[in-house]
Amino acid sequence: MPILVVLSLVTLVAFVAACGGTSTFSPSPDETAAASQDAGTSAPAPSDGSPTASPNPDPAATEPSASDPPTDPPTDAPSPSAEPGAADTCSGTDENRDFFAAVADVVTWPVYCPVLAGRWFVDSGQYRLAGGGWLEIAYRGPDGARIALREGSYCNGDDCVSKGDDLGAADFGDLAGTLLDIGDGGLVILVDPDGANAWELIASSLSEAEVRAIGADLTLVAG
């Protein structure tokens, strides 16, 4: 049975590498408090660590208010220009960046993180190293916008990647992907659905141009 743990990311890598279990990550108290105060809602409960087949964002969720200054990240977010292996350009808090760096240090497939301009906050994230490893992380942004990333062997041989109408080629960082319309306002950039590892950017309440721009700006951490 997989071992479920919730740890600080300072100790996360060593523990999970030893156990091969599933690890969850929730926003830090400071981040959730800032996001909740911004949105006028209570902070989300920590994830229970159960693997999620599709962290498709909920477009009905409350977005951050524009009345207070953003705390994470700044509107002039840096472009994805750091050397591979660094998480410095990843949007969010140091804990968010550590999440991507921790996964990238121990998997063999390329790990990508978003570089987001404006008011975006992490909802939750988790990863698992067994079976090749995978990560999932979800963000909420302004005007009800949501994105989620799924990377690695999250399907584990099952036919669980997103499906929809083909809208043409789209970039997932430096990977060549396909933009799909999955209905109900949802768009997905999908890379290598038939491979051992796949990559998805799942978005809602964003235009096609915005999704393409976010996908193109995904930055390589390592792997």
C-alpha positions in Angstrom: 0.0 0.0 0.0 1.4 3.5 -0.9 2.5 5.6 2.1 0.7 8.9 2.2 2.5 11.7 3.9 2.3 15.5 4.3 5.6 17.0 5.0 7.5 20.2 4.7 9.4 20.2 1.4 12.6 20.5 3.3 12.3 16.8 4.2 10.0 15.7 1.4 12.5 14.4 -1.2 14.5 12.2 1.1 11.5 10.6 2.6 9.6 9.9 -0.6 12.7 8.7 -2.4 13.1 6.1 0.3 9.4 5.1 0.4 8.2 5.5 -3.2 4.9 6.8 -1.8 2.5 9.6 -2.6 3.2 13.0 -1.2 0.9 16.0 -1.1 1.5 19.7 -0.9 -0.8 22.4 0.1 -0.2 26.2 0.1 1.7 27.5 3.1 -0.4 29.2 5.9 0.8 32.6 4.7 -0.1 31.9 1.1 -3.5 30.4 1.9 -4.3 33.3 4.2 -3.3 35.9 1.6 -5.3 34.1 -1.1 -8.4 33.6 1.1 -8.3 37.2 2.3 -8.0 38.3 -1.3 -10.9 36.2 -2.3 -13.0 36.9 0.8 -13.3 33.1 1.6 -11.9 30.7 4.1 -8.7 29.0 3.3 -9.0 25.6 1.5 -8.5 22.5 3.5 -5.3 20.6 2.9 -5.4 17.8 0.4 -6.0 14.3 1.8 -3.2 12.9 -0.5 -5.5 10.7 -2.6 -4.3 10.6 -6.2 -6.5 12.7 -8.5 -7.1 11.3 -12.0 -7.9 14.8 -13.4 -7.4 18.0 -11.4 -9.6 19.9 -13.9 -10.1 23.3 -12.4 -13.5 24.5 -11.3 -14.4 27.6 -13.2 -17.1 28.6 -10.6 -14.5 29.1 -7.8 -14.1 32.5 -6.4 -11.3 34.5 -7.9 -8.9 36.8 -6.0 -10.2 40.3 -5.4 -8.6 43.3 -7.1 -9.0 45.4 -4.0 -5.8 44.4 -2.3 -2.2 44.2 -3.7 -1.2 40.7 -4.9 1.1 38.7 -2.7 2.0 35.9 -5.2 3.3 36.3 -7.8 4.1 39.9 -9.0 2.6 41.1 -12.3 6.1 41.4 -13.8 6.8 37.7 -13.5 10.1 36.8 -15.0 10.3 35.2 -18.4 11.4 31.5 -18.5 15.0 32.1 -19.1 16.7 30.3 -16.2 19.1 27.4 -16.8 17.4 24.0 -16.7 17.5 22.6 -13.2 16.6 25.9 -11.6 13.1 26.6 -10.3 13.8 30.4 -9.9 11.4 31.4 -12.6 8.5 29.3 -11.3 5.5 31.4 -10.2 4.6 31.4 -6.5 6.2 31.1 -3.2 9.5 29.5 -2.3 7.5 26.4 -1.2 5.9 26.3 -4.6 9.3 26.4 -6.3 10.7 23.8 -4.0 7.8 21.5 -5.0 8.9 21.5 -8.6 12.6 21.3 -7.7 12.0 18.3 -5.4 10.3 16.3 -8.2 12.8 17.3 -10.8 15.7 16.1 -8.6 14.4 12.5 -8.6 12.6 11.8 -11.8 14.0 11.1 -15.3 11.4 12.9 -17.4 11.4 16.7 -18.0 9.5 18.7 -15.3 7.9 22.0 -16.2 6.5 24.8 -14.1 4.3 27.8 -15.0 5.5 31.4 -15.2 2.3 33.4 -14.6 1.7 37.1 -14.7 -0.9 38.6 -12.4 -2.8 37.2 -9.5 -2.4 33.4 -9.4 -2.4 31.2 -6.3 -1.6 27.5 -5.8 -4.6 25.4 -4.7 -2.8 22.1 -4.2 -0.2 19.8 -5.5 1.0 16.3 -5.1 3.5 13.9 -6.6 4.4 10.2 -6.5 7.6 8.5 -7.4 6.4 4.9 -7.8 5.8 3.6 -11.3 7.9 6.2 -13.0 6.6 9.2 -11.0 4.1 11.9 -11.7 3.0 15.3 -10.4 -0.2 17.3 -10.4 -0.6 20.9 -9.3 -3.5 23.3 -9.6 -3.7 27.1 -9.6 -6.5 29.7 -9.5 -6.3 33.1 -11.0 -8.3 36.2 -11.8 -11.8 36.2 -13.1 -12.4 32.6 -12.2 -9.5 31.3 -14.3 -8.0 28.0 -13.4 -5.1 25.9 -14.7 -3.7 22.6 -13.7 -0.6 20.7 -14.7 -0.3 16.9 -15.0 3.2 15.5 -15.8 4.8 12.1 -15.9 3.3 8.6 -15.7 0.1 9.8 -14.1 -2.0 7.5 -16.4 0.2 4.4 -15.7 -0.8 2.7 -18.9 -4.5 3.6 -18.6 -6.4 5.7 -21.2 -6.9 8.7 -18.9 -5.5 11.7 -20.9 -7.8 14.5 -21.9 -9.7 14.2 -25.1 -11.4 16.8 -27.2 -11.5 18.7 -30.5 -8.1 19.3 -32.1 -7.4 23.1 -32.3 -3.9 22.7 -33.7 -0.4 22.6 -32.5 0.5 24.4 -29.2 3.7 24.6 -27.2 4.1 23.1 -23.7 7.4 24.9 -22.9 9.9 23.5 -25.4 7.7 20.4 -26.1 5.4 20.2 -29.1 1.8 19.6 -28.0 -1.8 19.8 -29.3 -4.4 22.2 -28.1 -7.8 20.5 -27.4 -11.2 21.9 -26.8 -12.6 19.6 -24.1 -16.0 21.3 -23.8 -17.7 23.5 -21.2 -15.0 26.2 -21.7 -12.1 23.9 -21.0 -8.9 23.8 -23.0 -6.0 21.4 -22.8 -2.5 21.4 -24.2 -1.5 17.7 -24.4 1.9 16.3 -25.1 2.7 12.6 -26.0 -0.6 11.0 -24.9 0.6 7.6 -26.0 4.0 7.7 -24.4 5.2 6.3 -21.0 5.0 9.9 -19.8 2.6 12.6 -20.8 2.2 16.3 -20.1 -1.1 18.3 -19.8 -2.0 21.9 -19.2 -5.7 22.0 -18.3 -7.3 25.4 -18.3 -10.8 26.9 -17.8 -12.1 30.5 -18.0 -9.2 31.5 -20.3 -9.2 32.3 -24.0 -7.4 30.2 -26.5 -4.7 32.9 -26.9 -4.2 33.0 -23.1 -3.8 29.3 -22.8 -1.4 29.2 -25.7 0.7 31.9 -24.1 0.8 30.2 -20.7 1.8 26.9 -22.4 4.6 28.6 -24.3 5.9 30.2 -21.2 6.2 26.9 -19.2 9.7 26.6 -18.1 11.9 23.5 -17.8 13.0 22.8 -14.3 14.9 19.5 -14.9 14.4 15.8 -15.4 
